[in-house]
Amino acid sequence: MKPVEASIVSQLKEAFDPVHLEVLNESHQHNVPPGSESHFKVVLVSPEFSGRRQVQRHQAIYGVLAEQLRGPVHALALHTYSPEEWSGPQSVPGSPPCLGGGA
């Protein structure tokens, strides 16, 4: 795991005590230099999200990852669930193809 990805994983685990956590570096799907850590997809299931709207969940994550979002992280796709929501069939949307960046 690369440094930015490891930092994201560590911070999210500490802040949300997740039931399930996936952090996927999707930078390779974009017009960035090889080895970049700029585009991530996060799937986070936490009791912290019970009774909270999606926007509240996302704001909480943005607050935890504020430093990365000011620096190396350009895009963050968030898929957040309470344990109750995650208990059924899991289907996380795929990421759309990159359409920009002057490729």
C-alpha atoms as a printed R data frame, in Angstrom:
    type eleno elety resid chain resno       x      y       z
1   ATOM     1    CA   MET     A     1   0.000  0.000   0.000
2   ATOM     2    CA   LYS     A     2   1.363  3.423  -0.947
3   ATOM     3    CA   PRO     A     3   1.720  6.301   1.566
4   ATOM     4    CA   VAL     A     4  -1.396  8.371   0.747
5   ATOM     5    CA   GLU     A     5  -3.612  5.286   0.525
6   ATOM     6    CA   ALA     A     6  -2.211  3.963   3.822
7   ATOM     7    CA   SER     A     7  -2.842  7.321   5.477
8   ATOM     8    CA   ILE     A     8  -6.458  7.372   4.249
9   ATOM     9    CA   VAL     A     9  -7.037  3.827   5.532
10  ATOM    10    CA   SER     A    10  -5.484  4.629   8.915
11  ATOM    11    CA   GLN     A    11  -7.431  7.855   9.414
12  ATOM    12    CA   LEU     A    12 -10.770  6.339   8.394
13  ATOM    13    CA   LYS     A    13 -10.259  3.324  10.669
14  ATOM    14    CA   GLU     A    14  -9.443  5.557  13.610
15  ATOM    15    CA   ALA     A    15 -12.314  7.979  13.027
16  ATOM    16    CA   PHE     A    16 -15.125  5.588  12.103
17  ATOM    17    CA   ASP     A    17 -14.293  2.136  13.540
18  ATOM    18    CA   PRO     A    18 -15.627  0.586  10.313
19  ATOM    19    CA   VAL     A    19 -17.406 -2.722   9.927
20  ATOM    20    CA   HIS     A    20 -16.122 -2.728   6.342
21  ATOM    21    CA   LEU     A    21 -13.587 -0.480   4.599
22  ATOM    22    CA   GLU     A    22 -12.251 -0.479   1.062
23  ATOM    23    CA   VAL     A    23  -9.927  2.224  -0.232
24  ATOM    24    CA   LEU     A    24  -9.175  1.803  -3.920
25  ATOM    25    CA   ASN     A    25  -6.567  3.900  -5.707
26  ATOM    26    CA   GLU     A    26  -8.182  4.603  -9.083
27  ATOM    27    CA   SER     A    27  -5.523  7.059 -10.239
28  ATOM    28    CA   HIS     A    28  -4.403  4.696 -13.001
29  ATOM    29    CA   GLN     A    29  -7.793  5.265 -14.683
30  ATOM    30    CA   HIS     A    30  -7.022  8.964 -15.107
31  ATOM    31    CA   ASN     A    31  -4.560 11.134 -17.001
32  ATOM    32    CA   VAL     A    32  -1.967 11.340 -14.233
33  ATOM    33    CA   PRO     A    33   1.657 10.182 -14.003
34  ATOM    34    CA   PRO     A    34   2.204  6.478 -13.279
35  ATOM    35    CA   GLY     A    35   2.231  5.727  -9.563
36  ATOM    36    CA   SER     A    36   0.024  8.698  -8.670
37  ATOM    37    CA   GLU     A    37  -2.190  8.732  -5.598
38  ATOM    38    CA   SER     A    38  -4.751 11.343  -6.585
39  ATOM    39    CA   HIS     A    39  -8.065  9.553  -7.265
40  ATOM    40    CA   PHE     A    40  -9.652  7.232  -4.698
41  ATOM    41    CA   LYS     A    41 -12.855  5.303  -4.202
42  ATOM    42    CA   VAL     A    42 -13.902  4.642  -0.602
43  ATOM    43    CA   VAL     A    43 -16.494  2.131   0.562
44  ATOM    44    CA   LEU     A    44 -17.076  2.694   4.274
45  ATOM    45    CA   VAL     A    45 -19.575  0.910   6.517
46  ATOM    46    CA   SER     A    46 -19.781  2.299  10.036
47  ATOM    47    CA   PRO     A    47 -22.208  2.466  12.957
48  ATOM    48    CA   GLU     A    48 -21.373  6.204  12.932
49  ATOM    49    CA   PHE     A    49 -23.540  6.509   9.823
50  ATOM    50    CA   SER     A    50 -26.746  5.124  11.353
51  ATOM    51    CA   GLY     A    51 -29.432  7.791  11.202
52  ATOM    52    CA   ARG     A    52 -27.243 10.201   9.200
53  ATOM    53    CA   ARG     A    53 -27.971 11.489   5.704
54  ATOM    54    CA   GLN     A    54 -25.437 10.900   2.922
55  ATOM    55    CA   VAL     A    55 -24.351 14.539   2.946
56  ATOM    56    CA   GLN     A    56 -23.604 14.323   6.696
57  ATOM    57    CA   ARG     A    57 -21.611 11.146   6.164
58  ATOM    58    CA   HIS     A    58 -19.598 12.696   3.358
59  ATOM    59    CA   GLN     A    59 -18.953 15.878   5.349
60  ATOM    60    CA   ALA     A    60 -17.624 13.773   8.224
61  ATOM    61    CA   ILE     A    61 -15.196 11.986   5.887
62  ATOM    62    CA   TYR     A    62 -14.125 15.261   4.246
63  ATOM    63    CA   GLY     A    63 -13.343 16.613   7.713
64  ATOM    64    CA   VAL     A    64 -11.175 13.612   8.581
65  ATOM    65    CA   LEU     A    65  -9.346 13.690   5.228
66  ATOM    66    CA   ALA     A    66  -9.088 17.503   4.910
67  ATOM    67    CA   GLU     A    67  -5.287 17.495   4.675
68  ATOM    68    CA   GLN     A    68  -5.184 14.956   1.826
69  ATOM    69    CA   LEU     A    69  -7.973 16.805  -0.011
70  ATOM    70    CA   ARG     A    70  -5.899 20.003   0.112
71  ATOM    71    CA   GLY     A    71  -2.870 18.198  -1.247
72  ATOM    72    CA   PRO     A    72  -2.386 15.000  -3.161
73  ATOM    73    CA   VAL     A    73  -6.009 13.808  -3.419
74  ATOM    74    CA   HIS     A    74  -7.862 15.320  -6.365
75  ATOM    75    CA   ALA     A    75 -10.962 13.103  -6.389
76  ATOM    76    CA   LEU     A    76 -12.700 11.034  -3.736
77  ATOM    77    CA   ALA     A    77 -15.683  8.833  -4.639
78  ATOM    78    CA   LEU     A    78 -17.559  7.990  -1.439
79  ATOM    79    CA   HIS     A    79 -19.944  5.082  -0.880
80  ATOM    80    CA   THR     A    80 -21.106  5.148   2.730
81  ATOM    81    CA   TYR     A    81 -23.419  2.759   4.542
82  ATOM    82    CA   SER     A    82 -24.682  2.008   8.022
83  ATOM    83    CA   PRO     A    83 -24.321 -1.651   9.093
84  ATOM    84    CA   GLU     A    84 -28.085 -2.069   8.596
85  ATOM    85    CA   GLU     A    85 -27.852 -0.813   5.002
86  ATOM    86    CA   TRP     A    86 -24.852 -3.054   4.316
87  ATOM    87    CA   SER     A    87 -26.514 -6.188   5.698
88  ATOM    88    CA   GLY     A    88 -28.470 -6.797   2.483
89  ATOM    89    CA   PRO     A    89 -27.045 -7.502  -0.955
90  ATOM    90    CA   GLN     A    90 -24.028 -5.275  -1.544
91  ATOM    91    CA   SER     A    91 -23.734 -3.487  -4.852
92  ATOM    92    CA   VAL     A    92 -21.302 -0.591  -4.936
93  ATOM    93    CA   PRO     A    93 -21.511  1.513  -8.105
94  ATOM    94    CA   GLY     A    94 -18.544  1.384 -10.420
95  ATOM    95    CA   SER     A    95 -16.541  4.494 -11.166
96  ATOM    96    CA   PRO     A    96 -17.219  6.292 -14.444
97  ATOM    97    CA   PRO     A    97 -14.471  6.512 -17.059
98  ATOM    98    CA   CYS     A    98 -12.225  9.550 -16.980
99  ATOM    99    CA   LEU     A    99 -13.344 12.149 -19.536
100 ATOM   100    CA   GLY     A   100 -10.868 14.911 -18.819
101 ATOM   101    CA   GLY     A   101  -7.276 15.691 -18.228
102 ATOM   102    CA   GLY     A   102  -6.241 16.311 -21.807
103 ATOM   103    CA   ALA     A   103  -5.402 12.681 -22.526
